[in-house]
């Protein structure tokens, strides 16, 4: 998947399903989401899930730092590419580089706990040059978006504590291309 294809899927539906269990996977596969973000689980059980997601026209993204069974190195990223994963999420710059080398879309997380985290994170992300930046907690994105958009090229995803459609709309209006949420109701077009 290219960055443009990822962005097209993000544009199709404003929420990515944040998956933490097999129940989440089943729910997401039956939902309206276009992108599935695997945040927990076993890497060796992903291949059939990735294939099923692709069969339904959905993109599959793995959080390398959190999914077990993946080496946090180039070989781990190569394995994910071999099983068809479209993109990776990581907070580690060296894994962003490995993802680029494998032709994967790269999403680097920026956890904002205070102003110094913003300053340090911006420098790290600017050096790593991921395709997309995910801001956590996503619920604060509308407040910090103007500063972020001056400091980083984006595009941006907001993830964490996003629980209703109004929050998704606020985040989208503030300039994020996508919200990531584990709230099932947000995975359907009729959510409110």
GROMACS elastic network, one bead per residue, 0.5 to 0.9 nm:
[ bonds ]
;  ai    aj funct       b0    kb
    1     4     6  0.80689   500
    1     5     6  0.59705   500
    1     6     6  0.66874   500
    1    59     6  0.81909   500
    1    85     6  0.87390   500
    1    86     6  0.54628   500
    1    87     6  0.77172   500
    1   103     6  0.80328   500
    1   104     6  0.69043   500
    1   105     6  0.70725   500
    2     5     6  0.51348   500
    2     6     6  0.63006   500
    2     7     6  0.86455   500
    2    86     6  0.82552   500
    2   103     6  0.78452   500
    2   104     6  0.73953   500
    2   105     6  0.64986   500
    3     6     6  0.50051   500
    3     7     6  0.61523   500
    3     8     6  0.85764   500
    3   104     6  0.84110   500
    3   105     6  0.57819   500
    3   106     6  0.85722   500
    3   131     6  0.69346   500
    3   132     6  0.86787   500
    4     7     6  0.50301   500
    4     8     6  0.61295   500
    4     9     6  0.87269   500
    5     9     6  0.63524   500
    5    10     6  0.86406   500
    6     9     6  0.51890   500
    6    10     6  0.62112   500
    6    11     6  0.86257   500
    6    35     6  0.83712   500
    6    59     6  0.73899   500
    6    86     6  0.83322   500
    6    87     6  0.84928   500
    6   105     6  0.76707   500
    7    11     6  0.60588   500
    7    12     6  0.85869   500
    7   177     6  0.76664   500
    8    11     6  0.50636   500
    8    12     6  0.62862   500
    9    12     6  0.50259   500
    9    13     6  0.68364   500
    9    14     6  0.89151   500
    9    33     6  0.88363   500
    9    34     6  0.56071   500
    9    35     6  0.68142   500
    9    57     6  0.89744   500
    9    58     6  0.76439   500
    9    59     6  0.74351   500
   10    13     6  0.57233   500
   10    14     6  0.60922   500
   10    15     6  0.75481   500
   10    16     6  0.77420   500
   10    33     6  0.89196   500
   10    34     6  0.68868   500
   10    35     6  0.71078   500
   10   177     6  0.63734   500
   10   178     6  0.59249   500
   11    14     6  0.63846   500
   11    34     6  0.89922   500
   11   177     6  0.68950   500
   11   178     6  0.77079   500
   12    33     6  0.84013   500
   12    34     6  0.69005   500
   13    16     6  0.77529   500
   13    32     6  0.73708   500
   13    33     6  0.59293   500
   13    34     6  0.61049   500
   13    35     6  0.83503   500
   13   178     6  0.79960   500
   13   187     6  0.86991   500
   13   189     6  0.81824   500
   14    33     6  0.79232   500
   14    34     6  0.86482   500
   14   168     6  0.73666   500
   14   169     6  0.84891   500
   14   172     6  0.76144   500
   14   177     6  0.71225   500
   14   178     6  0.50344   500
   14   179     6  0.62406   500
   14   180     6  0.85949   500
   14   187     6  0.89697   500
   15    33     6  0.63683   500
   15    34     6  0.79814   500
   15    35     6  0.77606   500
   15   168     6  0.75282   500
   15   178     6  0.55849   500
   15   180     6  0.55251   500
   15   181     6  0.67604   500
   15   186     6  0.68551   500
   15   187     6  0.65469   500
   15   188     6  0.89653   500
   16    28     6  0.89925   500
   16    33     6  0.59067   500
   16    34     6  0.67691   500
   16    36     6  0.56645   500
   16    37     6  0.65570   500
   16   178     6  0.68824   500
   16   179     6  0.61347   500
   16   181     6  0.63624   500
   16   182     6  0.84738   500
   16   186     6  0.88993   500
   16   187     6  0.74667   500
   17    24     6  0.81567   500
   17    25     6  0.85602   500
   17    28     6  0.61784   500
   17    31     6  0.89596   500
   17    33     6  0.64927   500
   17    34     6  0.83567   500
   17    35     6  0.64822   500
   17    37     6  0.58282   500
   17    38     6  0.82397   500
   17   179     6  0.87890   500
   17   180     6  0.60252   500
   17   181     6  0.56213   500
   17   182     6  0.58710   500
   17   183     6  0.79660   500
   17   184     6  0.78586   500
   17   186     6  0.84236   500
   17   187     6  0.65655   500
   18    24     6  0.79632   500
   18    28     6  0.86947   500
   18    36     6  0.64726   500
   18    38     6  0.62537   500
   18    39     6  0.64510   500
   18   159     6  0.86018   500
   18   180     6  0.58191   500
   18   181     6  0.51016   500
   18   183     6  0.81767   500
   19    22     6  0.79975   500
   19    23     6  0.85894   500
   19    24     6  0.53089   500
   19    25     6  0.61352   500
   19    28     6  0.79285   500
   19    36     6  0.70175   500
   19    37     6  0.58399   500
   19    39     6  0.55476   500
   19    40     6  0.68021   500
   19    41     6  0.86715   500
   19   181     6  0.84993   500
   19   182     6  0.64741   500
   20    23     6  0.83070   500
   20    24     6  0.63167   500
   20    25     6  0.79201   500
   20    37     6  0.88833   500
   20    38     6  0.65783   500
   20    39     6  0.54993   500
   20    41     6  0.67105   500
   20   182     6  0.80393   500
   21    24     6  0.51293   500
   21    25     6  0.65075   500
   21    26     6  0.89480   500
   21    38     6  0.87292   500
   21    39     6  0.87536   500
   21    40     6  0.68756   500
   21    41     6  0.67772   500
   22    26     6  0.63741   500
   22    27     6  0.86565   500
   22    41     6  0.82596   500
   23    26     6  0.52547   500
   23    27     6  0.62091   500
   23    28     6  0.85844   500
   24    27     6  0.51016   500
   24    28     6  0.60015   500
   24    29     6  0.85315   500
   24   182     6  0.79552   500
   24   184     6  0.82231   500
   25    28     6  0.51488   500
   25    29     6  0.61113   500
   25    30     6  0.86849   500
   25    36     6  0.81434   500
   25    38     6  0.83942   500
   25    49     6  0.79289   500
   26    29     6  0.52435   500
   26    30     6  0.64480   500
   26    31     6  0.87686   500
   27    30     6  0.52935   500
   27    31     6  0.62280   500
   27   184     6  0.75206   500
   27   187     6  0.87075   500
   28    32     6  0.76472   500
   28    33     6  0.67769   500
   28    35     6  0.88483   500
   28    36     6  0.70816   500
   28   184     6  0.78994   500
   28   187     6  0.70833   500
   29    32     6  0.81117   500
   29    33     6  0.79762   500
   29    36     6  0.83115   500
   29    49     6  0.89297   500
   29    52     6  0.79074   500
   29    53     6  0.65045   500
   29    56     6  0.77517   500
   29    58     6  0.82842   500
   30    33     6  0.86210   500
   31    34     6  0.85807   500
   31   184     6  0.85562   500
   31   187     6  0.57484   500
   31   188     6  0.58569   500
   31   189     6  0.88425   500
   32   187     6  0.57619   500
   32   188     6  0.50373   500
   32   189     6  0.65659   500
   33    36     6  0.72904   500
   33    58     6  0.75076   500
   33   186     6  0.87153   500
   33   187     6  0.54596   500
   33   188     6  0.69780   500
   33   189     6  0.86846   500
   34    53     6  0.89178   500
   34    56     6  0.88559   500
   34    57     6  0.72070   500
   34    59     6  0.62513   500
   34    60     6  0.88302   500
   35    53     6  0.86466   500
   35    58     6  0.54713   500
   35    60     6  0.59771   500
   35    61     6  0.73181   500
   36    53     6  0.80161   500
   36    58     6  0.71945   500
   36    59     6  0.61985   500
   36    60     6  0.50199   500
   36    61     6  0.59667   500
   36    62     6  0.83766   500
   36   180     6  0.89424   500
   37    59     6  0.86495   500
   37    60     6  0.63340   500
   37    62     6  0.58432   500
   37    63     6  0.71124   500
   37    88     6  0.87761   500
   37    89     6  0.83843   500
   37   180     6  0.77288   500
   38    41     6  0.73510   500
   38    60     6  0.75763   500
   38    61     6  0.60470   500
   38    63     6  0.60037   500
   38    64     6  0.89453   500
   38    66     6  0.87304   500
   38    67     6  0.74731   500
   39    61     6  0.87523   500
   39    62     6  0.65592   500
   39    63     6  0.52633   500
   39    64     6  0.82175   500
   39    65     6  0.86199   500
   39    66     6  0.59844   500
   39    67     6  0.62281   500
   39    89     6  0.88514   500
   40    62     6  0.86172   500
   40    63     6  0.76709   500
   40    66     6  0.57528   500
   40    68     6  0.73482   500
   41    44     6  0.89047   500
   41    45     6  0.79823   500
   41    46     6  0.83529   500
   41    66     6  0.79439   500
   41    67     6  0.51455   500
   41    68     6  0.61017   500
   41    69     6  0.86782   500
   42    45     6  0.56331   500
   42    46     6  0.69682   500
   42    67     6  0.58997   500
   42    69     6  0.59116   500
   42    70     6  0.82479   500
   43    46     6  0.53597   500
   43    47     6  0.80213   500
   43    62     6  0.88306   500
   43    67     6  0.63191   500
   43    68     6  0.59918   500
   43    69     6  0.52491   500
   43    70     6  0.60994   500
   43    80     6  0.80718   500
   44    47     6  0.71046   500
   44    68     6  0.86561   500
   44    69     6  0.68012   500
   44    70     6  0.84964   500
   45    48     6  0.70758   500
   45    49     6  0.75389   500
   46    49     6  0.52032   500
   46    50     6  0.60077   500
   46    51     6  0.85989   500
   46    80     6  0.88816   500
   46    83     6  0.78158   500
   46    85     6  0.87498   500
   47    50     6  0.51699   500
   47    51     6  0.62447   500
   47    52     6  0.86885   500
   47    80     6  0.86883   500
   47    83     6  0.53631   500
   47    84     6  0.72672   500
   47    85     6  0.82762   500
   48    51     6  0.50188   500
   48    52     6  0.61255   500
   48    53     6  0.86016   500
   48    83     6  0.86741   500
   49    52     6  0.50381   500
   49    53     6  0.61245   500
   49    54     6  0.85935   500
   49    60     6  0.86914   500
   50    53     6  0.51084   500
   50    54     6  0.62059   500
   50    55     6  0.85968   500
   50    58     6  0.88417   500
   50    59     6  0.80725   500
   50    60     6  0.60652   500
   50    61     6  0.88990   500
   50    83     6  0.74565   500
   50    84     6  0.64577   500
   50    85     6  0.64724   500
   50    86     6  0.88463   500
   51    54     6  0.51508   500
   51    55     6  0.61409   500
   51    56     6  0.87698   500
   51    83     6  0.83132   500
   51    84     6  0.73173   500
   51    85     6  0.89744   500
   52    55     6  0.50102   500
   52    56     6  0.64767   500
   52    57     6  0.88343   500
   52    58     6  0.85906   500
   53    56     6  0.52198   500
   53    57     6  0.64078   500
   53    58     6  0.50043   500
   53    59     6  0.65369   500
   53    60     6  0.67483   500
   54    58     6  0.51925   500
   54    59     6  0.63094   500
   54    60     6  0.76407   500
   54    84     6  0.86866   500
   55    58     6  0.74638   500
   56    59     6  0.89572   500
   59    85     6  0.78896   500
   59    86     6  0.61874   500
   59    87     6  0.81357   500
   60    84     6  0.81788   500
   60    85     6  0.55457   500
   60    86     6  0.54389   500
   60    87     6  0.67227   500
   60    88     6  0.87363   500
   61    85     6  0.60998   500
   61    86     6  0.57913   500
   61    88     6  0.53640   500
   61    89     6  0.70232   500
   61   105     6  0.87735   500
   62    65     6  0.87822   500
   62    66     6  0.85169   500
   62    67     6  0.72667   500
   62    80     6  0.81506   500
   62    85     6  0.70861   500
   62    86     6  0.82695   500
   62    87     6  0.65541   500
   62    89     6  0.60253   500
   62    90     6  0.86896   500
   63    66     6  0.56422   500
   63    67     6  0.61460   500
   63    87     6  0.87384   500
   63    88     6  0.56951   500
   63    90     6  0.58731   500
   63   107     6  0.89564   500
   64    67     6  0.56676   500
   64    68     6  0.81360   500
   64    70     6  0.68516   500
   64    71     6  0.83358   500
   64    72     6  0.69459   500
   64    76     6  0.83683   500
   64    77     6  0.80314   500
   64    88     6  0.63543   500
   64    89     6  0.60792   500
   64    90     6  0.57854   500
   64    91     6  0.88908   500
   64    95     6  0.82900   500
   65    68     6  0.81274   500
   65    70     6  0.83712   500
   65    72     6  0.70007   500
   65    89     6  0.77180   500
   65    90     6  0.58109   500
   65    91     6  0.73987   500
   65    92     6  0.80797   500
   66    70     6  0.89848   500
   66    90     6  0.85678   500
   67    70     6  0.67776   500
   68    71     6  0.84293   500
   69    76     6  0.85265   500
   70    73     6  0.82375   500
   70    75     6  0.85028   500
   70    76     6  0.50525   500
   70    77     6  0.77709   500
   70    79     6  0.80463   500
   70    80     6  0.82159   500
   71    74     6  0.77916   500
   71    75     6  0.66817   500
   71    77     6  0.76911   500
   72    75     6  0.80350   500
   72    76     6  0.60156   500
   72    77     6  0.76967   500
   72    95     6  0.72313   500
   73    76     6  0.53908   500
   73    77     6  0.65305   500
   73    78     6  0.88021   500
   73    94     6  0.78994   500
   73    95     6  0.65470   500
   73    98     6  0.73834   500
   74    77     6  0.50895   500
   74    78     6  0.61135   500
   74    79     6  0.86652   500
   74    94     6  0.86881   500
   74    95     6  0.71608   500
   74    97     6  0.87713   500
   74    98     6  0.53198   500
   74    99     6  0.78343   500
   74   101     6  0.87004   500
   74   102     6  0.86024   500
   75    79     6  0.62142   500
   75    80     6  0.87506   500
   75    98     6  0.87534   500
   76    79     6  0.51303   500
   76    80     6  0.64549   500
   76    81     6  0.87718   500
   77    80     6  0.51331   500
   77    81     6  0.62751   500
   77    82     6  0.86695   500
   77    88     6  0.82649   500
   77    95     6  0.76223   500
   77    98     6  0.65603   500
   77    99     6  0.62382   500
   77   102     6  0.72966   500
   77   104     6  0.87588   500
   78    81     6  0.50407   500
   78    82     6  0.61467   500
   78    83     6  0.88076   500
   78    98     6  0.82530   500
   78    99     6  0.81504   500
   78   102     6  0.64398   500
   79    82     6  0.50164   500
   79    83     6  0.64099   500
   79    84     6  0.88150   500
   79    85     6  0.89468   500
   80    83     6  0.53407   500
   80    84     6  0.65001   500
   80    85     6  0.54344   500
   80    86     6  0.84199   500
   80    87     6  0.88138   500
   80    88     6  0.85716   500
   81    84     6  0.52166   500
   81    85     6  0.53609   500
   81    86     6  0.71930   500
   81    87     6  0.84301   500
   81    99     6  0.86010   500
   81   102     6  0.67805   500
   81   103     6  0.80962   500
   81   104     6  0.70888   500
   82    85     6  0.75221   500
   85    88     6  0.77251   500
   85   104     6  0.78810   500
   86   103     6  0.88485   500
   86   104     6  0.58718   500
   86   105     6  0.64877   500
   87    99     6  0.78341   500
   87   103     6  0.88257   500
   87   104     6  0.50542   500
   87   106     6  0.57008   500
   87   107     6  0.73385   500
   88    95     6  0.86429   500
   88    96     6  0.80531   500
   88    99     6  0.69876   500
   88   104     6  0.69546   500
   88   105     6  0.64633   500
   88   106     6  0.52636   500
   88   107     6  0.60148   500
   88   108     6  0.83112   500
   89    92     6  0.89840   500
   89    95     6  0.88748   500
   89    96     6  0.82619   500
   89   105     6  0.87939   500
   89   106     6  0.62566   500
   89   108     6  0.56923   500
   89   109     6  0.68498   500
   89   134     6  0.83588   500
   90    93     6  0.77446   500
   90    95     6  0.68269   500
   90    96     6  0.70847   500
   90   106     6  0.79239   500
   90   107     6  0.64456   500
   90   108     6  0.50843   500
   90   109     6  0.59226   500
   91    95     6  0.81449   500
   91    96     6  0.83168   500
   91   107     6  0.83685   500
   91   108     6  0.52682   500
   91   110     6  0.69181   500
   91   111     6  0.86300   500
   92    95     6  0.54946   500
   92    96     6  0.66554   500
   92   108     6  0.73399   500
   92   109     6  0.84024   500
   92   128     6  0.87247   500
   93    96     6  0.50145   500
   93    97     6  0.65105   500
   93    98     6  0.87981   500
   93   108     6  0.76683   500
   93   124     6  0.72201   500
   93   125     6  0.73446   500
   93   127     6  0.79958   500
   93   128     6  0.52470   500
   93   129     6  0.84870   500
   93   130     6  0.83223   500
   94    97     6  0.51159   500
   94    98     6  0.63286   500
   94    99     6  0.86620   500
   94   128     6  0.76167   500
   95    99     6  0.59604   500
   95   100     6  0.84774   500
   95   106     6  0.86215   500
   96    99     6  0.50480   500
   96   100     6  0.62460   500
   96   101     6  0.86759   500
   96   105     6  0.88639   500
   96   106     6  0.58077   500
   96   107     6  0.74763   500
   96   108     6  0.70514   500
   96   128     6  0.64965   500
   96   129     6  0.78104   500
   96   130     6  0.60979   500
   96   131     6  0.88267   500
   97   100     6  0.51379   500
   97   101     6  0.62607   500
   97   102     6  0.87953   500
   97   106     6  0.85158   500
   97   128     6  0.68902   500
   97   129     6  0.84310   500
   97   130     6  0.81118   500
   98   101     6  0.50286   500
   98   102     6  0.63728   500
   98   103     6  0.87608   500
   98   104     6  0.87149   500
   99   102     6  0.51632   500
   99   103     6  0.62739   500
   99   104     6  0.51202   500
   99   105     6  0.69123   500
   99   106     6  0.60611   500
  100   103     6  0.50474   500
  100   104     6  0.56934   500
  100   105     6  0.69553   500
  100   106     6  0.68031   500
  100   130     6  0.81723   500
  100   131     6  0.87746   500
  101   104     6  0.76433   500
  103   106     6  0.89006   500
  105   130     6  0.80351   500
  105   131     6  0.62171   500
  105   132     6  0.80119   500
  106   129     6  0.88909   500
  106   130     6  0.52831   500
  106   131     6  0.51937   500
  106   132     6  0.63683   500
  106   133     6  0.84835   500
  107   130     6  0.57896   500
  107   131     6  0.60365   500
  107   133     6  0.54364   500
  107   134     6  0.64480   500
  107   157     6  0.87328   500
  108   125     6  0.71831   500
  108   128     6  0.85492   500
  108   129     6  0.87079   500
  108   130     6  0.59688   500
  108   131     6  0.80242   500
  108   132     6  0.65266   500
  108   133     6  0.50334   500
  108   134     6  0.59968   500
  108   135     6  0.86858   500
  109   121     6  0.88719   500
  109   125     6  0.87065   500
  109   132     6  0.87877   500
  109   133     6  0.59152   500
  109   135     6  0.60451   500
  109   136     6  0.71512   500
  110   117     6  0.82053   500
  110   118     6  0.77772   500
  110   121     6  0.60708   500
  110   122     6  0.81017   500
  110   125     6  0.81240   500
  110   133     6  0.69849   500
  110   134     6  0.60153   500
  110   135     6  0.50563   500
  110   136     6  0.60785   500
  110   137     6  0.88094   500
  111   114     6  0.89510   500
  111   117     6  0.71749   500
  111   118     6  0.80027   500
  111   121     6  0.78584   500
  111   134     6  0.84045   500
  111   135     6  0.62092   500
  111   137     6  0.67220   500
  112   115     6  0.74797   500
  112   116     6  0.85330   500
  112   117     6  0.55555   500
  112   118     6  0.59040   500
  112   121     6  0.81994   500
  112   135     6  0.72410   500
  112   136     6  0.60463   500
  112   137     6  0.68668   500
  112   140     6  0.89427   500
  113   116     6  0.82052   500
  113   117     6  0.61647   500
  113   118     6  0.79870   500
  113   136     6  0.85834   500
  113   137     6  0.84070   500
  114   117     6  0.53842   500
  114   118     6  0.66918   500
  115   118     6  0.50867   500
  115   119     6  0.64331   500
  115   120     6  0.87857   500
  116   119     6  0.50447   500
  116   120     6  0.60983   500
  116   121     6  0.82336   500
  117   120     6  0.52352   500
  117   121     6  0.56702   500
  117   122     6  0.82649   500
  118   121     6  0.51039   500
  118   122     6  0.59208   500
  118   123     6  0.86343   500
  118   148     6  0.86263   500
  119   122     6  0.53604   500
  119   123     6  0.65376   500
  119   124     6  0.88731   500
  120   123     6  0.53526   500
  120   124     6  0.63276   500
  120   125     6  0.87066   500
  121   124     6  0.50700   500
  121   125     6  0.60033   500
  121   126     6  0.83812   500
  122   125     6  0.51916   500
  122   126     6  0.59370   500
  122   127     6  0.86300   500
  122   148     6  0.83845   500
  122   151     6  0.69437   500
  122   152     6  0.69457   500
  123   126     6  0.51627   500
  123   127     6  0.63862   500
  123   128     6  0.87775   500
  124   127     6  0.53506   500
  124   128     6  0.62922   500
  124   129     6  0.86334   500
  125   128     6  0.50162   500
  125   129     6  0.58267   500
  125   130     6  0.69008   500
  125   133     6  0.79515   500
  125   152     6  0.81052   500
  126   129     6  0.53353   500
  126   130     6  0.81211   500
  126   151     6  0.87654   500
  126   152     6  0.69749   500
  126   153     6  0.87700   500
  127   130     6  0.87803   500
  129   132     6  0.84357   500
  130   133     6  0.67856   500
  130   154     6  0.88315   500
  131   154     6  0.76806   500
  131   155     6  0.75273   500
  132   153     6  0.88443   500
  132   154     6  0.58054   500
  132   155     6  0.51833   500
  132   156     6  0.58354   500
  132   157     6  0.72761   500
  133   152     6  0.86711   500
  133   154     6  0.60178   500
  133   155     6  0.63415   500
  133   157     6  0.61710   500
  133   158     6  0.85527   500
  134   138     6  0.80664   500
  134   155     6  0.86201   500
  134   156     6  0.56415   500
  134   158     6  0.55546   500
  134   159     6  0.66568   500
  134   180     6  0.89703   500
  135   138     6  0.55663   500
  135   139     6  0.89887   500
  135   140     6  0.84944   500
  135   141     6  0.69502   500
  135   156     6  0.70065   500
  135   157     6  0.61145   500
  135   159     6  0.61519   500
  135   160     6  0.84182   500
  136   139     6  0.76654   500
  136   140     6  0.77714   500
  136   141     6  0.79942   500
  136   157     6  0.88104   500
  136   158     6  0.62843   500
  136   159     6  0.53415   500
  136   160     6  0.58171   500
  136   161     6  0.87472   500
  137   140     6  0.61045   500
  137   141     6  0.75629   500
  137   158     6  0.70788   500
  137   159     6  0.57954   500
  137   161     6  0.64847   500
  137   162     6  0.84730   500
  138   141     6  0.52881   500
  138   142     6  0.85198   500
  138   157     6  0.77282   500
  138   161     6  0.65281   500
  138   162     6  0.66042   500
  138   171     6  0.79213   500
  138   179     6  0.73607   500
  138   180     6  0.80336   500
  139   142     6  0.74348   500
  139   143     6  0.87623   500
  139   158     6  0.71694   500
  139   159     6  0.73386   500
  139   160     6  0.64982   500
  139   161     6  0.57766   500
  139   162     6  0.57391   500
  139   163     6  0.89080   500
  139   167     6  0.71118   500
  139   168     6  0.87359   500
  139   171     6  0.75796   500
  140   143     6  0.55905   500
  140   144     6  0.65473   500
  140   145     6  0.84901   500
  140   158     6  0.84089   500
  140   171     6  0.85389   500
  141   144     6  0.52868   500
  141   145     6  0.54997   500
  141   148     6  0.89096   500
  141   157     6  0.88532   500
  141   158     6  0.64034   500
  141   159     6  0.89404   500
  141   170     6  0.87603   500
  141   171     6  0.62293   500
  141   174     6  0.73681   500
  141   175     6  0.88050   500
  141   176     6  0.79174   500
  142   145     6  0.53329   500
  142   146     6  0.80345   500
  142   170     6  0.66001   500
  142   171     6  0.55785   500
  142   172     6  0.85214   500
  142   173     6  0.80012   500
  142   174     6  0.51292   500
  142   175     6  0.80403   500
  142   176     6  0.86763   500
  143   146     6  0.74994   500
  143   147     6  0.87130   500
  143   174     6  0.83244   500
  144   147     6  0.55912   500
  144   148     6  0.62043   500
  144   149     6  0.86523   500
  145   148     6  0.50093   500
  145   149     6  0.59036   500
  145   150     6  0.85688   500
  145   171     6  0.88941   500
  145   174     6  0.62990   500
  145   175     6  0.71471   500
  145   176     6  0.82662   500
  146   149     6  0.52841   500
  146   150     6  0.64947   500
  146   151     6  0.89124   500
  146   174     6  0.81326   500
  146   175     6  0.89822   500
  147   150     6  0.52795   500
  147   151     6  0.63835   500
  147   152     6  0.87445   500
  148   151     6  0.50664   500
  148   152     6  0.58270   500
  148   153     6  0.83458   500
  148   154     6  0.82802   500
  149   152     6  0.55295   500
  149   153     6  0.63801   500
  149   154     6  0.69672   500
  149   155     6  0.87866   500
  149   156     6  0.88757   500
  149   175     6  0.86039   500
  150   153     6  0.75912   500
  152   155     6  0.85172   500
  153   156     6  0.86739   500
  154   157     6  0.86581   500
  154   176     6  0.86021   500
  155   175     6  0.82545   500
  155   176     6  0.68389   500
  155   177     6  0.66536   500
  156   175     6  0.74112   500
  156   177     6  0.59644   500
  156   178     6  0.73089   500
  157   171     6  0.88462   500
  157   175     6  0.89710   500
  157   176     6  0.53049   500
  157   177     6  0.58203   500
  157   179     6  0.56663   500
  157   180     6  0.71974   500
  158   162     6  0.83284   500
  158   168     6  0.89563   500
  158   171     6  0.72130   500
  158   172     6  0.89939   500
  158   176     6  0.65459   500
  158   177     6  0.82901   500
  158   178     6  0.64451   500
  158   180     6  0.61785   500
  158   181     6  0.88745   500
  159   162     6  0.68509   500
  159   178     6  0.85560   500
  159   179     6  0.56992   500
  159   181     6  0.63622   500
  160   163     6  0.86120   500
  160   179     6  0.84465   500
  160   180     6  0.69118   500
  160   181     6  0.65056   500
  160   182     6  0.85028   500
  161   181     6  0.74208   500
  161   182     6  0.88421   500
  162   165     6  0.84326   500
  162   167     6  0.62324   500
  162   168     6  0.69098   500
  162   179     6  0.74424   500
  162   180     6  0.74367   500
  162   181     6  0.58197   500
  162   182     6  0.82232   500
  162   183     6  0.77128   500
  163   166     6  0.86506   500
  163   167     6  0.70039   500
  163   168     6  0.80957   500
  163   181     6  0.70446   500
  163   182     6  0.80704   500
  163   183     6  0.58865   500
  163   185     6  0.85090   500
  163   186     6  0.74910   500
  164   167     6  0.55171   500
  164   168     6  0.65967   500
  164   169     6  0.89269   500
  164   183     6  0.79326   500
  164   185     6  0.79285   500
  164   186     6  0.66649   500
  164   191     6  0.80041   500
  164   192     6  0.64324   500
  165   169     6  0.61476   500
  165   170     6  0.86193   500
  165   185     6  0.87513   500
  165   186     6  0.65441   500
  165   191     6  0.66207   500
  165   192     6  0.51500   500
  166   169     6  0.50616   500
  166   170     6  0.61844   500
  166   171     6  0.86190   500
  166   192     6  0.75162   500
  167   170     6  0.50690   500
  167   171     6  0.61418   500
  167   172     6  0.85474   500
  168   171     6  0.51680   500
  168   172     6  0.61252   500
  168   173     6  0.85640   500
  168   178     6  0.81557   500
  168   179     6  0.62858   500
  168   186     6  0.85554   500
  169   172     6  0.50753   500
  169   173     6  0.60277   500
  169   174     6  0.85293   500
  170   173     6  0.50989   500
  170   174     6  0.61657   500
  170   175     6  0.88569   500
  171   174     6  0.50907   500
  171   175     6  0.66227   500
  171   176     6  0.58415   500
  171   177     6  0.84405   500
  171   178     6  0.79889   500
  171   179     6  0.72589   500
  172   175     6  0.52611   500
  172   177     6  0.62211   500
  172   178     6  0.67896   500
  172   179     6  0.77419   500
  173   176     6  0.73335   500
  175   178     6  0.89182   500
  176   179     6  0.73136   500
  181   184     6  0.79551   500
  181   186     6  0.74146   500
  181   187     6  0.83098   500
  182   185     6  0.88802   500
  182   186     6  0.81663   500
  182   187     6  0.85215   500
  183   186     6  0.57334   500
  183   187     6  0.72934   500
  184   187     6  0.53291   500
  184   188     6  0.76949   500
  184   191     6  0.89514   500
  185   188     6  0.61221   500
  185   189     6  0.88403   500
  185   190     6  0.82457   500
  185   191     6  0.53753   500
  185   192     6  0.75572   500
  186   189     6  0.75259   500
  186   190     6  0.82808   500
  186   191     6  0.54236   500
  186   192     6  0.75000   500
  187   190     6  0.87962   500
  187   191     6  0.73984   500
  188   191     6  0.55663   500
  189   192     6  0.87292   500
